[in-house]
Amino acid sequence: MSIPGAGRPLPGFYAVIPAGGAGTRLWPLSRAAHPKFLHDLTGTGRSLLQSTWDRLVPMTRSICVVTGAAHAGAVAEQLPALAAEDLFVEPSPRDSTAAIGLAAAVLVRRDPDAVIGSFAADHVIGDQQVFAAAVAEAVATARTGLLVTVGITPTYPATGFGYVCAGEQLDVPDAPSALRVTRFVEKPDAQTAAQYVAAGFRWNAGMFVVRAATLLDLLAEHQPALAAGLREIADAWAGPTREEVLERLWPTLTRIAIDYAVAEPAAAAGRVAVVPGEFGWDDIGDFNALAGLLPVGPDGVQVLGDAQSVLSPGGRAMVVSASGRLVALLGVEDLVVVDTPGALLVASRERAQDVKTIVDLVRARGRADLL
Amino acid sequence: MSIPGAGRPLPGFYAVIPAGGAGTRLWPLSRAAHPKFLHDLTGTGRSLLQSTWDRLVPMTRSICVVTGAAHAGAVAEQLPALAAEDLFVEPSPRDSTAAIGLAAAVLVRRDPDAVIGSFAADHVIGDQQVFAAAVAEAVATARTGLLVTVGITPTYPATGFGYVCAGEQLDVPDAPSALRVTRFVEKPDAQTAAQYVAAGFRWNAGMFVVRAATLLDLLAEHQPALAAGLREIADAWAGPTREEVLERLWPTLTRIAIDYAVAEPAAAAGRVAVVPGEFGWDDIGDFNALAGLLPVGPDGVQVLGDAQSVLSPGGRAMVVSASGRLVALLGVEDLVVVDTPGALLVASRERAQDVKTIVDLVRARGRADLL
């Protein structure tokens, strides 16, 4: 499904979708066996992964997905247009640097001038055209040899995201809004978040656009062992020894997030740019975020799933109706009710971000079948 | 199961257990197909019906149950000691006068001096010995030709029950606490309830003890058509025409509660006594009442059913865990969560008495399968 007017093909641009992460704070909707990115969380009829695919299709002829062995089948099923050679299956989770680095190392062998853009499989984007324009600027900027992030203009002083601090304008042709990044900062407390927003910092949404060759150079500089491992895997990728080499080397790769491995040291060296993102973005980090995306029904209730099975004469709640059962609410306020076949969660909205507490308890009870 | 020391056999005393009522305010735990009296609501391993039976067994060699055709099988299964001739099956619900009147009319033919005592199948009683002593006084009083009710000494100014107003002491041998009833009053508002409690009124718990012949006389006087119908049915009861007569006459019987049909007019005529009940009593009218009967677990949660399947790190709630699923609560306060295979109810404690609103909505949605 292409989105009319939401971008034009960008020659030499390769999209990479890392499809991982359990979405623990969306338990029991999101499970290890059926994580967040496989769900339609916005009621559009398309999963988050499919929506990510849909918005990238107009911009590139090549989209690859990096995912775990457990989810490769589901990813292929949800994305019938995904070429087999563009589905990169990780034998085990080794964090984002290994995932994106693998894609970069394989793609650079297909196209030495490849510019890759990494976009998480489980985020939502508001305005597709504005997003496409930002990506186009990021690609133009990446061609100058910089690592480029799309920094989301904050809509509130979030404490759940890291921030990007930008300095001088870069004056890249076709990228008028690109700025040099001076530093990345960690998730702040509320007071610091307010200062960051006032100072014009942007959210780090983990979107990176970069020449594959540049990324691999940065990796070789800052994580030489990891870079060497990825190089050896990529050399074997198209040949008969892929499985053997992957099985031997993948478990040895350093587990590190790409922000720490590459983005922060590169920023310190003045080699990172940011293109502001004004398109509306959410990582649906918890049920409060999910509630923010769902329309409020006539009875004051927001339902994801089967709205016909939810009865609520008065009261305010967000309901995930995923078990086929009738869900009746009476006199409740600001509640999250997640009704799935194996488990039920009832939480106050204000505690939605603490769902991990429950997940830890479920694990402690030995109920791995419910994780 | 007899309860040691909880009473002695009272010669000529016949217990009648009307087992009816859907327990709508306990939906979705209590259903038309599996009503309140068939449930173990106190976690003792015995249903309310079985507990009612258990506490009457020491006092009488004859207990009969009056129930609807839909529940006759379940009643017989739960009460293996119930004789077939003591299971009275109503073809359709005709309210309490028809139910108790049928038992009286049949029992008086077995024993013209029978004293019957009617005790609902879905109430809980605290102190069994005090209860037995009150019933013994009521039986002694009933032998003098009065209709006797056991009036519960209020523990709070309830608005959910009718009240009994008593006058002079009766000086019946073996019934030192029996008083003459001056009138029955309807469920009061909160202010009136406080006045009733201050004036020493007692709750009308619907427990009536009376000579069967006296009850039939009162019925003949105040509801002559109903009395005539019951007489004809009882005449045919032990013979081959029972089904034919029952099928023809039962649907014609007046639907009326025994309080209105008999107790109120008899009280006006000075023919009703009350024996105070100080044994602790509850009709488990809603989930708040049920919560009052359940112990509070170490995590602040009260669970009926499978406590192992309930996780609640902090928070206060009453949970009915009846679906086999994991129920996780996070940051909730004063909530009622009723988790059954077909339906889930999440209600605030303060709205527990309005569960009927939901039941009406379920009916309006055409989901009779869930009622």
Interface residues (C-beta under 8 A of the other chain):
Chain A: P28 L311 P313 A317 R325 L326 V327 A328 L329 L330 G331 V332 E333 L335 V337 D339 P341 G342 A343 L344 L345 V346 A347 S348 E350 R351 D354 V355 T357 I358 L361 V362 R365 R367 L370
Chain B: P28 L311 P313 A317 R325 L326 V327 A328 L329 L330 G331 V332 E333 L335 V337 D339 P341 G342 A343 L344 L345 V346 A347 S348 E350 R351 D354 V355 T357 I358 L361 V362 R365 R367 L370
